[in-house]
Amino acid sequence: MQFRKIVVGLDFTEPSLAAARGVATFAPAAEIVLAHVIEEHHAPSIARSEPLTPLASLYPGITGALRGFANLIGGDRTRFEVLAGDAPTALAELADREEADLVCVGRGRRRRGSARFGATTAQRLLVRSRVPTIVVPVHLGVPSRILAAVDDRLGGDYVFETGCGLGASGEAWVDAIHIIESELHAPAGHGSRTAEPHGRHHQWSEWPASIDETDNGWMHERARKWVDARLDDVTVTTGRAASVIATGDAGEEIVRHARQSNTDLIVIGRGGDASHARAPSGALPLGSVTRLVLWAAPCSVLVLPLGSRNPDVQRSRSPRASEGVLQ
């Protein structure tokens, strides 16, 4: 799987610099647009009503630093923009204007807010944009282990396709994890995780070798068969895939498996919960599971829009982002 154009939020902090360097390696053929956003109260008045007004000529120091960094990571395929306004809004509108197919932001080691409802930059960006977004905590390169969080919601095949596509392009191992929520799982002593071959996949399950006819065994067996069937149906084939079935809180189990398996990249849908604590009017939904994974994951997280295989049809074009010309 390849990305054509990537918008990277760059504020010159170490996380953002590391994210930009990493995404240049992650997508070696993509055009990269580095975006530095001047906070609105620091920007000249001429730019306050139009966040996408080009400001490079007004900030020669920043422009020089951006030009030098652009040459360092990408040469001819990398350019930059200096914009004004609220960073998540400006990045979302720039990605829309540029018709980017990925937005990249860094995540610092010190996280603010709560796991479920904290208003992080990445979360604020995601409630404003349907462009796939990757959040990079420390470093990003070609992943060797990918965790695709899958469920049966509309458009969920996009997570299967993307996870397997990234795995096939980099010869990475892909775990397709499906979580059975705790309230749907009858209480029982199923805690051990076993593995056994299943076709071209490596099947994981969470029950002992001797499965009885309990509701728990039936539920796990159905879930495993469903995930295996979806892996067989994806258009990008890879022999390095596994079905993973877990029980409990979805966000916690995804993070737990990512830690235990040394996952490099989590691929997850944006979800459908619009209860973000500081969501603006008309905000796009962002599920609580995705918010928790963004906040707690030990690795990079790629958040995908759901509802279609083609993310381009998911883009929400704002009137402001469709006016003017970037230089």
N, C-alpha and C positions, 0 to 999 in steps of 0.2 A: 504494500500500500504506500502511495506517495502523496505528499502534500504539495500543492502548487505555490501557495503564498501564505506566509505566516506573519502576523502582527505580534511583536514582542514588546511588552511594557518594560521600559528601562528607566529606573530612577537612580542608577549608579550605586545602589546598595549592593553588597556582595551577592545576596540571593538573586537579584535581577540580572547581574552580570553573569553569574553562573548559569542561570536559565537561558540567557541568550547564547552563551558559548555552547551549552548542551544541545539546544534545539538546532543549531547549525550542523552539529554532528548527527543528530537524530534524523534530520531531513536534509541530506546533502545536496539535493537538487532543487530545493524550494527557494523562491524569492523571499527575502526577509525584510520586513519593514520595522525598524526600531522606532518606537514611539516614546518620547519624553514629554510628560504633561506638567505644565506649570500650573500650580494651584490657582484657582480663579482670583483669590484675593491678592495674589502676587502678580497677576497678569495685567497688561495695559488695558485700559477701559475699552479700547477698540475691539478687543478680542473676547470680552466677557459675555456678549450675547451670541457669539459664534465660536464654540469650543474648537472647531476644526480649522480656524484661521491659522495659516502658516505663520510661525513666529521665529523661524530660524535666523533671519537677518537681525532681529532685535537682541539675540543672545549669542554673541560670537564665541564666548567661552564654552557654553554648552554645545554649540554647533561644532566647534573644533574637537571636543571630546567625543561626540557622537560620530564624527567623520573618522576619527582615528580608530574607534572601536569597530565601526562598520568595516573598515579596511582589514582589521585584524581577524574578524571572524568569517567574512564572506566575500570581500572584494567586490567584484562587479555585480554580484547577485544581492547585495545588501544596500539599502538606503535608509534614510531616517526622516522623522518628522518631529518638530517641536510644536506642541499644541497647548491650549489653555483650557482650564475647567476642572471638573471633578474627574479624577483619573479613570474610575470604572466606566463612567458615561462616555468619556472621550475615546477610550480604547474600543468600546462597543461600537460607537459610531464610525470610528476609523476602519474597523474590521468590516463593517457593513459597506462603507464607501469603497473600500479596496476590493470587495468581494473576496476577502480572505477565506480560506477553508480551515484555518486554525489560529487561535490566539494563545500566546504563551505568557505566563506571569510567574515570577518567583515567589517562594514562600519562606519567610524567615524561620529560624529555629524557635524564636519566641512568639507564641501565638496568643492573640488577644481574643476576648469574648468567650462564649461557651461553645462546646462541641456542636450542639444542635442548632443554636440560634445566634452565634457570634457573627457580627457584620464584618467579615474579613474582606479584603479587596477582591479576592477571587469570587466570593459569594455575591458581592455587590455587582461585579461584572456579569456573572451568570444570570442574575435576575433581569439584566438589561439586554442580553444577547443570546441568540440561538446558535451562534457559530461555535463549533467544537472548541473546547478550551482545555489546555494542559497546564497544570499547576506543578511546579518543580520545586521541591523542598531543599535539595542540596546539589545534586548534579543530575544530568540527563545525558545519556548516550544511546547507543543501540542496545535495547533491552535483551537480556538473555532469558528472562522469566516474566511472563505477562499473566495477569489475573483479570479475567473478564467476568464482571458481575452481571448475571443474566436472570431474567424473569420473563413472564409471559405477557407483559404489557404490550400495547400497540407499538410497533416499530422496534421491538426488542431484538429482531434479527440484525439490526444495524450494529449492536454490540457484539454479536457473534461474528459478523463479517469483519468488523474493524479489528477485533482482537486476533482473529485467525490471520487476517491480512498482514497485520504488523508482525505477527509471529513468523509467517511464511517469508516475508521480505528480509527478516533478520535471522532466520533459523532459530527463533526463540521457542522455548516451551510455553504452551498456553494452558492455563487452568481455567475452565469455564465453571464458575461457582454459582450454585443456586442455594439460597437459604430458605429453609422451612421455618416460618415464624414460630416462636415459642408457643403462642396461644393456639396454633393449629396442630401442635405435636403433643400427643398424649403422653403423660409422665411415664417414663420407663428408664431402665438403667442402661441406655445405649450411649456409651461414651467412647469406646475404642474406635480408631479409624483404621480400616484395612484397605488393601489394594489388590486388584487382580486384573489380568489382561481382559480387554473387551474389544474384539475386532481390531481396528487400527488405533483405538484409543486405550488409555490406561485408566481404568475405572476406579474411582474412589467411593467409599461409602462409610457410614458411621454406625454399623451394627456388627455384632459378632458373626462369625462364619456360619453358624446355624441360625437361620432366620425363621421365626415362626410366623403364624398368620395374624399377628397383632396389627393394629392400626399403624403403629410406628413403622414396622417393616414394610407394610404395603405402601405407605406414603413415601418412604425413602426409595423403594424400588421404582415406583411410578416416576418420581422426580429424576432418578438416574436415567431411566429409559428416555424420558423427554429430552434431557440435556444431550444424551448421546445422539438421539435422532436429529436434533438441531445442528449438532456439530457435523453430522453426515450431510446435511442439506446446504451448508454454506458454500458459496461459489468458490471461495479460496480454500483449497485443500491443503492440509498439513498433517503429517504423520506424528507431529509432536503436540498432541492435544490430550486433555484429560477432563473428565466430568468430576466435579467436586460437589458433594452434597453435605450441607451442614445444617444445624438446628440452633435457633436462638435469635437474638437481636441481629438484624441483617447488617447494620453498620459495624457493630462490634465484631461479628464473625468474619466479615471481609477484611477488616484491619488485622484481626488475629491471624488469619491464614496468610496474609501478606507478610507479616513478621516471621511466621514460622517457616515459610517457604523461600524467604529472601527474594520476594518479588521486586522487580525493577519498575514495573508500570502497572497501574490499575486502570482498566477501562470500564466505565460505568455510565448509565443513562442519567439524565438530569433529574428524573423523578417528577412527581406531580403535586407536591405539597407547596402551597403558596404562603406558608405561615412564617416567612422570614421576618425577623424582628424589625428590620428597618427597610422593608421593601417599599419602593416608591409606588405611587399610584400607577396602575396598569402593569405592574411587575410580572415577569414571566415566572411560572412555577419552578421551584427548586426543592426537591424532596429532602426530608430530614435525614434519610440514610446518606444521600450524596453529601449533605453538609457535614455530617459526622466524618465521613471518609476523607473529605477535603481537609478537615481540621486535624485528624489523628493519623492519617496514613504515613508510614515510614518511607514512602517512595513517591514518585511522580504519579499524578492522577489525571487521566484524560476523560473529560466529561462530554458526553455526546447528546445532541438533541434526539428525541425519539418521535416516532410518528411517520417516518419515511426512511427508506434506505439512502435517499439522496439528501444530504444535509443542506444543499443549496436552497431547497424549497422551504426550509424551516426559517430562513433568515427573515427577521422583522425589520423592514426598512423604515426608518423614522424620517419625517419630512425634513428635519434639519440636516440629516446625514446625506440627503439626496441633492442638496444645493451647494453651489460653489465648486471650486476646483482646487485640489491640493497641488502644491508646487514643490 
